[in-house]
Amino acid sequence: MAPVYFHRQSRRPVQPYYISPWQDEGLKVDEPVLVPLRGDFFCLPFGGGREADGREHPSHGETASSHWRFGGLTKRGGVTSLTLTMETKVRPGKVTKQLMLVDGHNVIYSQHRIEGFAGASTPGHHATLRLPDKDGTLRLATSPFAYGTTHPSRFPAGSGEQSFAVGAEIRDLRRVPLKLPEGKQADMTALPARTGYTDLMAIYKRPSSEPAWMAAVNQEEGYVWFSLKNAAVLPGTVFWLENRGHPGTPWNGRNRCLGLEDVCWYFEKSYEPNPVSRIGIPTVMKFDGTQAVTVNYIQGALRAPAGFDIVRTIEFSPGAMTLIAASGQRLQAPVRHEFLKTGRLVQEAETR
């Protein structure tokens, strides 16, 4: 899902998503998901690889890199909906994707309906943002989290190097332990940073009556990107910081992007007891093969006023939300966040 332009009728449309530079270079890429790497894509299973029952998936699953079939384009009650479908083979089933726009909203509402799956899997969204050129000018903030950790083993496994300490617990995004020098910490609320490294970490949230959120303020270009989720469905958020740290093809040391990936997953140990599952937060989603499961998700971008530095909190009201900056500025926008739990937009639109 990229490129995506928010405020597209304005003089300065906002395009927050990353598009990999090899799209038209004809490079030989062995890993299927790297071919279209861009924007946001739905993963099933997130991470891919071998599942607990022995099934071997491509990286981030078939939904990340296989072809979708066109299912329809409709407009009803001020809601435009694109429907796409996919019949998966590794784990037989059907996934129906809906991408929805509401008139007057700078928001994309997405829903993935999973049918026929039997067993455990790890769904997730892989939103990937462009990073500004100047260090520290993308300011990240999140709703409270219960647990966080850097990758529990060496990352990346092949070429490249991470700057984070291995398996370090995270309590504050401003204080993420670094490998060297010992005792030094990284501020993951101010990016980009540490050119030449590739880093991975994750935080986990408990369910709440209000949406869990991530917000990224691009101070160079004057906008804020946000994601909203139901933490009961996607409790984790993976931070993938690719800062020119991958020397191999097709990366060639040139990629600068940030993945903010909302998932039900815990690194290579999702299917076994792990530090997250031990505190009662699931790291796999269980499917019974008969009942459909839906994953609802919201992403958007808003033009921010001058001086809007970093999001301190978000307040939710019926059909709207207000982002409050540390500077005290407030930015209100229409967002039907209720969709995360109801899965409905058209019915709500028709009754307003």
C-alpha positions as CSV (number, residue, x, y, z in Angstrom):
1,M,0.0,0.0,0.0
2,A,2.2,2.8,-1.3
3,P,2.5,5.5,-2.3
4,V,-0.3,7.1,-0.4
5,Y,-1.0,10.8,-0.4
6,F,-2.9,12.4,2.4
7,H,-4.2,16.0,2.2
8,R,-3.9,15.3,-1.6
9,Q,-6.0,18.3,-2.7
10,S,-3.7,20.7,-0.8
11,R,-0.6,22.5,-2.2
12,R,1.6,20.2,-0.1
13,P,0.3,16.6,-0.1
14,V,1.7,14.3,2.6
15,Q,3.4,11.1,1.4
16,P,4.8,9.4,4.6
17,Y,5.6,5.9,3.3
18,Y,8.9,4.4,2.2
19,I,9.4,3.0,-1.3
20,S,12.6,0.9,-1.8
21,P,15.0,2.3,-4.4
22,W,15.3,-0.9,-6.5
23,Q,11.7,-0.9,-7.8
24,D,12.8,-0.2,-11.4
25,E,16.4,-1.4,-11.3
26,G,15.9,-5.0,-12.4
27,L,18.1,-6.4,-9.6
28,K,17.9,-10.1,-8.8
29,V,16.2,-10.3,-5.4
30,D,16.0,-13.8,-3.8
31,E,13.6,-12.9,-1.0
32,P,10.0,-12.4,-2.5
33,V,8.9,-9.7,0.0
34,L,11.9,-7.5,-0.9
35,V,10.7,-7.2,-4.5
36,P,7.7,-4.9,-3.7
37,L,9.1,-3.6,-0.3
38,R,7.2,-0.4,0.2
39,G,4.5,1.3,2.3
40,D,2.3,-1.0,4.4
41,F,1.5,-4.7,3.8
42,F,-0.4,-7.3,5.7
43,C,1.7,-10.3,6.9
44,L,0.4,-13.8,7.7
45,P,2.5,-15.1,9.3
46,F,4.5,-12.0,10.3
47,G,8.2,-13.0,9.9
48,G,7.3,-16.1,7.9
49,G,9.6,-19.1,8.1
50,R,8.8,-22.3,9.8
51,E,5.7,-22.5,12.0
52,A,5.2,-24.8,14.9
53,D,3.5,-27.5,12.8
54,G,6.4,-27.5,10.3
55,R,4.8,-25.4,7.5
56,E,7.4,-23.3,5.7
57,H,6.2,-19.8,4.7
58,P,7.9,-17.1,2.6
59,S,9.2,-14.1,4.5
60,H,6.1,-12.4,6.1
61,G,3.8,-14.9,4.4
62,E,2.0,-15.2,1.1
63,T,-0.1,-12.1,1.8
64,A,3.0,-9.9,1.8
65,S,4.3,-10.8,-1.7
66,S,1.8,-12.9,-3.7
67,H,-0.8,-11.5,-6.1
68,W,-4.2,-10.3,-4.9
69,R,-7.4,-10.7,-7.0
70,F,-9.6,-7.7,-7.6
71,G,-12.9,-8.1,-5.7
72,G,-14.7,-4.8,-6.3
73,L,-14.7,-1.1,-5.8
74,T,-17.8,0.5,-4.2
75,K,-19.0,3.7,-2.6
76,R,-21.7,3.9,-0.1
77,G,-22.6,6.4,2.6
78,G,-19.5,8.4,2.0
79,V,-17.2,5.4,2.3
80,T,-15.2,4.2,-0.7
81,S,-14.0,0.5,-0.4
82,L,-11.5,-1.5,-2.4
83,T,-11.9,-5.2,-2.0
84,L,-9.1,-7.7,-2.8
85,T,-8.9,-11.5,-2.2
86,M,-6.2,-14.1,-1.9
87,E,-6.4,-17.9,-1.7
88,T,-3.4,-19.0,0.4
89,K,-1.7,-22.3,-0.2
90,V,0.9,-23.0,2.5
91,R,-1.8,-22.8,5.1
92,P,-5.0,-23.2,3.0
93,G,-7.5,-20.4,3.5
94,K,-8.8,-17.2,2.1
95,V,-7.9,-13.6,3.0
96,T,-10.2,-10.7,2.1
97,K,-8.6,-7.3,2.2
98,Q,-10.6,-4.1,2.3
99,L,-9.0,-0.7,2.1
100,M,-11.5,2.0,2.9
101,L,-11.6,5.8,2.7
102,V,-14.2,8.1,4.4
103,D,-15.0,11.4,2.7
104,G,-13.3,14.2,4.6
105,H,-10.9,11.9,6.5
106,N,-7.1,11.8,6.0
107,V,-7.2,8.2,7.1
108,I,-7.0,4.7,5.6
109,Y,-9.2,2.1,7.3
110,S,-8.2,-1.5,6.6
111,Q,-9.7,-4.8,7.3
112,H,-8.4,-8.3,6.7
113,R,-10.9,-11.2,7.0
114,I,-9.2,-14.6,7.5
115,E,-11.2,-17.7,6.7
116,G,-10.4,-21.4,6.6
117,F,-7.2,-21.2,8.7
118,A,-6.6,-23.9,11.3
119,G,-3.9,-23.7,13.8
120,A,-1.7,-20.8,15.2
121,S,-0.2,-18.0,13.2
122,T,1.2,-14.5,13.7
123,P,-0.7,-11.8,11.8
124,G,0.7,-8.3,11.5
125,H,0.9,-5.0,9.6
126,H,4.2,-3.8,8.2
127,A,3.9,0.0,7.9
128,T,7.3,1.4,6.6
129,L,7.9,5.1,6.8
130,R,10.4,7.4,5.0
131,L,13.0,8.9,7.3
132,P,14.0,12.6,7.0
133,D,17.5,13.5,6.1
134,K,18.4,15.3,9.3
135,D,19.1,13.3,12.4
136,G,16.5,13.5,15.2
137,T,13.8,15.2,13.2
138,L,11.3,12.3,13.2
139,R,9.8,12.3,16.7
140,L,8.1,9.1,17.9
141,A,5.6,8.6,20.7
142,T,3.4,5.7,21.8
143,S,0.6,4.9,24.2
144,P,1.8,3.1,27.4
145,F,3.3,-0.3,27.0
146,A,3.8,-3.2,29.4
147,Y,7.0,-4.7,28.1
148,G,9.7,-4.0,25.6
149,T,12.9,-5.7,24.4
150,T,15.6,-5.5,21.8
151,H,16.1,-8.5,19.5
152,P,16.9,-11.5,21.8
153,S,19.7,-12.7,19.5
154,R,22.1,-11.3,17.0
155,F,20.4,-9.2,14.3
156,P,20.6,-9.1,11.4
157,A,21.5,-12.8,11.2
158,G,23.4,-12.3,7.9
159,S,25.1,-9.2,6.7
160,G,24.8,-5.9,8.6
161,E,25.1,-5.1,12.3
162,Q,22.8,-3.8,15.0
163,S,23.8,-1.1,17.5
164,F,21.4,-2.3,20.2
165,A,22.4,-4.6,23.1
166,V,21.1,-8.1,22.6
167,G,18.0,-9.1,24.5
168,A,17.9,-5.9,26.6
169,E,14.6,-4.9,28.4
170,I,13.1,-1.6,27.4
171,R,11.1,0.5,29.8
172,D,11.3,3.9,28.1
173,L,11.7,4.6,24.3
174,R,14.3,7.3,25.3
175,R,16.5,4.8,27.0
176,V,17.2,1.7,24.8
177,P,20.4,0.0,25.8
178,L,23.2,0.0,23.2
179,K,25.8,-2.7,22.6
180,L,28.8,-0.3,22.7
181,P,29.9,1.6,24.6
182,E,28.5,-0.4,27.5
183,G,26.0,1.5,29.5
184,K,25.1,4.0,26.7
185,Q,21.5,4.3,25.6
186,A,19.7,5.2,22.4
187,D,16.8,7.7,22.2
188,M,14.2,6.0,19.9
189,T,11.9,9.0,20.1
190,A,14.3,11.0,17.9
191,L,15.3,9.5,14.5
192,P,17.2,8.9,12.3
193,A,20.3,8.1,14.3
194,R,23.3,5.8,14.2
195,T,23.9,5.7,10.5
196,G,25.4,2.3,9.4
197,Y,23.3,0.1,11.6
198,T,20.1,-2.0,11.3
199,D,18.2,-2.4,14.5
200,L,15.1,-4.3,15.7
201,M,13.1,-4.0,18.9
202,A,9.5,-4.5,20.0
203,I,7.1,-3.2,22.6
204,Y,3.9,-4.9,23.9
205,K,0.6,-3.4,25.1
206,R,-2.3,-4.7,27.1
207,P,-5.9,-4.4,25.9
208,S,-7.7,-1.1,26.7
209,S,-11.1,0.5,26.2
210,E,-9.3,3.0,23.9
211,P,-7.2,2.4,20.9
212,A,-3.4,1.8,21.3
213,W,-1.5,4.2,19.1
214,M,1.8,5.2,17.5
215,A,2.6,8.7,16.3
216,A,5.6,10.0,14.2
217,V,6.0,13.7,13.8
218,N,8.1,14.6,10.7
219,Q,9.5,18.0,11.8
220,E,11.2,18.7,8.5
221,E,8.0,18.3,6.4
222,G,5.4,19.4,9.0
223,Y,3.1,16.4,9.4
224,V,2.3,13.6,11.8
225,W,1.6,10.0,10.8
226,F,-0.3,7.8,13.2
227,S,-1.6,4.3,13.6
228,L,-4.4,3.0,15.7
229,K,-5.0,-0.6,16.7
230,N,-6.9,-2.9,19.1
231,A,-4.2,-4.2,21.4
232,A,-6.3,-7.3,22.1
233,V,-5.7,-8.3,18.5
234,L,-2.2,-6.9,17.7
235,P,-0.5,-6.4,21.0
236,G,3.1,-5.9,19.7
237,T,4.8,-3.1,17.8
238,V,8.1,-3.9,16.1
239,F,10.5,-1.1,15.4
240,W,12.7,-1.8,12.4
241,L,15.3,0.9,11.9
242,E,17.1,0.4,8.6
243,N,19.7,3.2,8.6
244,R,22.1,2.3,5.7
245,G,23.2,-0.8,7.7
246,H,22.6,-3.5,5.1
247,P,25.6,-3.9,2.7
248,G,24.2,-6.8,0.6
249,T,22.1,-6.7,-2.6
250,P,19.6,-5.1,-3.1
251,W,20.2,-2.9,-0.1
252,N,23.7,-1.8,-1.0
253,G,24.0,0.4,2.1
254,R,21.5,3.0,0.9
255,N,18.2,2.3,2.6
256,R,16.9,4.7,5.3
257,C,13.5,3.7,6.6
258,L,11.5,2.9,9.7
259,G,9.1,0.1,10.1
260,L,6.4,0.6,12.8
261,E,4.8,-2.8,12.5
262,D,1.8,-3.8,14.6
263,V,1.8,-7.5,15.2
264,C,0.9,-10.6,17.3
265,W,4.4,-12.0,17.3
266,Y,7.6,-12.4,19.4
267,F,10.7,-12.8,17.3
268,E,11.7,-16.4,16.6
269,K,9.9,-17.7,19.7
270,S,6.3,-16.7,19.0
271,Y,5.0,-20.3,19.3
272,E,6.7,-21.3,22.5
273,P,6.7,-19.8,26.0
274,N,8.5,-16.4,26.0
275,P,8.8,-13.3,28.2
276,V,5.7,-11.7,26.6
277,S,3.4,-14.8,26.8
278,R,4.5,-15.3,30.4
279,I,3.0,-12.0,31.4
280,G,-0.3,-12.9,29.8
281,I,0.1,-11.1,26.4
282,P,-0.4,-13.5,23.4
283,T,2.2,-13.8,20.7
284,V,0.2,-16.0,18.4
285,M,-3.4,-15.9,17.1
286,K,-5.3,-19.2,17.1
287,F,-7.6,-20.2,14.3
288,D,-10.1,-23.0,14.5
289,G,-10.6,-23.5,10.8
290,T,-14.4,-22.7,10.9
291,Q,-14.8,-19.2,12.3
292,A,-13.6,-16.2,10.3
293,V,-11.2,-13.8,12.1
294,T,-10.9,-10.1,11.2
295,V,-8.0,-7.7,11.8
296,N,-9.0,-4.0,11.7
297,Y,-6.4,-1.3,11.5
298,I,-6.2,2.5,11.0
299,Q,-3.4,4.7,9.6
300,G,-3.5,8.3,8.8
301,A,-1.4,11.5,8.4
302,L,-2.2,15.1,9.3
303,R,-0.6,18.4,8.4
304,A,0.9,19.7,11.7
305,P,1.1,23.4,12.7
306,A,4.5,25.0,13.2
307,G,6.0,24.1,16.6
308,F,4.1,20.8,16.9
309,D,7.1,18.8,18.3
310,I,6.1,15.4,19.6
311,V,2.8,13.8,20.6
312,R,2.4,13.6,24.4
313,T,-1.0,11.9,24.3
314,I,-4.1,11.3,22.2
315,E,-7.7,12.0,23.4
316,F,-10.6,10.1,21.8
317,S,-14.2,11.3,21.4
318,P,-17.0,9.8,19.3
319,G,-15.8,9.8,15.7
320,A,-12.8,12.0,16.4
321,M,-9.4,12.2,18.1
322,T,-7.2,15.0,19.3
323,L,-3.4,14.8,19.3
324,I,-1.8,16.8,22.0
325,A,1.9,17.8,21.6
326,A,4.4,18.3,24.4
327,S,4.4,21.9,23.3
328,G,0.7,22.1,24.3
329,Q,-0.6,22.4,20.8
330,R,-3.7,20.4,19.9
331,L,-4.5,18.8,16.5
332,Q,-8.1,17.5,16.1
333,A,-9.2,15.3,13.2
334,P,-12.2,13.1,12.3
335,V,-11.3,9.5,12.8
336,R,-13.8,6.7,13.3
337,H,-11.6,4.8,15.7
338,E,-14.7,2.8,16.8
339,F,-14.1,0.8,13.6
340,L,-11.2,-1.1,15.4
341,K,-13.8,-3.0,17.4
342,T,-16.9,-2.8,15.3
343,G,-15.4,-3.4,11.9
344,R,-18.1,-1.1,10.4
345,L,-17.9,2.2,8.6
346,V,-20.8,2.4,6.2
347,Q,-23.5,1.8,8.8
348,E,-22.1,4.5,11.0
349,A,-21.8,6.9,8.1
350,E,-25.4,6.4,7.1
351,T,-26.7,7.3,10.6
352,R,-24.8,10.5,11.0
